[in-house]
């Protein structure tokens, strides 16, 4: 097991290197010039040229890449062109809101979606099944920002229970922290709940038709035990896989959710950086997201051994 | 009642109470002003960038030697007063006593000298002042002396200009930074201190009242002139990128003041009895269509002139500001209507009948052969996108073969700097809009230059315009300046370095309990919460 983990962690290095090269190249060929954006509308072309040179953006591609890559290898993601702050500092400022949002969304989604999927499979063909699946389709179909606006209108503006926007750090107390995240997490969770509920239903239907389930039922095992102890555990591997893959959905959705609720997270940092062509920030955040995605997939793979003892690494 | 029922009920009540408790207690909230700026404050140095959001931030943190009052006249601000010698070639400025920077050090004349020199290397008006200056010195801690090559009566106007870049006074050690390198250590002598530790780029910046700030004695606050009284302990800028969310934050009372609500949300905000929507900046914004003089067909003066009568500013302004006549103004020439330099010279060409058939014929007669015209626009700026769409439609209707290229603004600002041919990544025409303050006179308006390749994008080569600009600087009084500006406007309509598309006003929204908001762009002194 340990050897497997080490192998997988080592395998992330070339993946990250390819991602780094790809992102750097993509940004190099993408249109836009941070110097022109910095200088502003009232600047002259000569001003832009001077700022461009001052920022080192006139150096050849390979020189810039080698310089940046060497610093990354030394744990330095560079400095934001605009704010002049280290990228690691900017990321560190944004980690808490994004991680909190994603964790709360995942917990909320799993707690809601898995029982929904189990229930839909158990009551296959009934109105409960159809209702759950209709909700799943809605969760998939309605854009995140629409859900966000509707929830904010009802729970923040009409009922005045929750804030419209912003994020409060957990260091200011758990309730303010939770209040600031409830609407964004529910908003972001919509599509994730739909995804997990559908895969749970599908895999549960397959498992519930297996012989050992029929055997368990014939032995008089209770419905709850059949569903949640026997069937669900055997259906868990694909569900966990989808939960892991869904992290990419969460990352994409977090960008929109953080914008709608004005949460200062990594998603908004990325969007702002892209609009400004703040290359070091874009590169740093994409590397971080890539690493997080690889890590989540590793954890998902490792979790298979827990759900299915036949799997060995 | 069972014990368990009681405990459950109490817990639920506590939970609801906690949900309903405002995050900030009311006493604290009264001393904090929560503001939604037009955009993120990405860069802090008002010399490094010309972004308006940075200029607004700069007026919190920095002070200027001169201010500008409601009538846009320069008034002493950091200076106690100034004297000029008989031939107008020497100005002596005396600083007020007791001025301090936020790091506790006194503001000295040599700090001002270094700040002016840095600003003069970036700002056009500053550049003109420095070009006219033989020597700028600080003979003592409170005295600055400009020894000039020729009289420069606009010296106070230059030092007190409010359009980007402003002449912000910073400590000498920081002012020695290359003007093309950003200063990120915010040490000013303005009414508020920048709280660097609280900055979350893209989300929030905060300022604290500077206890040692010494406002001017007497007088009343008027735009950037007069006593700057800070009535809030803290000013927080909260960046809310989504307009609907910002509107919600205003309606729920989470925010006090929103700099620039978009037109489609104004009715919603106006309906809220706790909010006031008002136009605080009478200079507004002026829209432009800027042609590229380097390539056909806009290298042809006859073609440029032929298009002028087609411009119906009302169409552009309706698209940009909506149909509310209070939010836009047409009949705009080369200068902002609020400016003393505004003139009617040559306006008949814009105000006359917009006979598109005649324009179409004139376009053909100018020698236009149907070559593609690359129209570049930023689709992520609603106002720019709106006026560009009207412009594209208009050009098509008069027979121009428009190659519409809508991209994000980040790409526009890169591409418009290219002098390449339009079919090789260049462009023929782009759209933008500027604060009226940047269209006040020939000293501040970059579009009013005719210095060819060294000028602003579009690179018009108009020697006569340059001569008139020089004559304007040399004009002995306001009347003489205005006469020159009438000639400048006529030259603009003859050579067409840009097409004026009208003026729009940007309303601002704030809680009705706020009072004392000054006219002009967002300024944070004098504002207070009513008792």
Interface residues (C-beta under 8 A of the other chain):
Chain A: X31 X32 X33 X36 X37 X38 X39 X40 X41 X42 X43 X44 X45 X46 X47 X48 X50 X51 X54 X80 X82 X83 X84 X85 X90 X93 X94 X145 X149 X152 X153 X156 X157 X160 X161 X162 X163 X164 X165 X166 X168 X172 X175 X176 X179 X259 X260 X261 X262 X264 X268 X269 X272 X275 X276 X277
Chain B: X18 X19 X20 X21 X23 X40 X42 X43 X48 X49 X50 X51 X122 X163 X164 X165 X178 X180 X181 X182 X184 X200 X201 X202 X203 X204 X238 X239 X240 X241 X242 X244 X245 X246 X248 X249 X251 X252 X254 X380 X407 X408 X409 X410 X411 X413 X414 X415 X417 X432 X434 X438 X446 X454 X455 X456 X457
